[in-house]
């Protein structure tokens, strides 16, 4: 067991909400299917996390839905809705609320990085013993995972949802926290090419939610006549 807390920051999958770059290429119905399949992968990680878990849905209005997720997946966790503001403001508020309850080692993930695995999580837990922050940048310039053992600096002015975020976040942490560890790059699902890359990334992954996501990616690729030979290897 670990005292590190996994915090899943996520939105409720809804038609026309989120993953709009995927919706533009695949349609809103498929984008909703993808969002749900991605969330199932993140919940799969939450269920197997060897310590406390917090679900942080996008708003208080989604608290009941989040509690239903807990019942569906049958595992103990807390639901702490996010506040208003940009993502940096919401993360700062969530972090402060958890630290007010004497929670110190926190690992934040979203619901769009199905490539994360136990090796990644073990590395984060290990590095949190020696570092104030641990970051996993995304290959598109964003961030896949961020963990800390002391309060985040002010994150409100960072360029969220841009390809400069990862560099800006690392620079901010390095300037205001004593020690920061940067993991190897991961990647999240924002663009159609990201999604089809799952056909390579998850082809040998036996976790059930990942198998379902891989099957969905294959179905959509076949429906859209995507040339499998042109999909890059993970």
Secondary structure, DSSP 8 states (H G I E B T S, - for coil): --S-EEEEEE---BTTBS-HHHHHHH-HHHHHHHHHHHHHHHHHHHHH-SS-EEEEESSGGGHHHHHHHHHHHT---EE----SS-HHHHHHHHHHHHHTTT---EEEE-SS-TT--HHHHHHHHHHTTT-SEEEEEETTSSEEEEEESS-----TTS-TTSTTHHHHHHHHHHHHSS-EEEEEEE----SHHHHHHHHHHTTT---HHHHHHHHHHHHHHHHTT--GGGS---
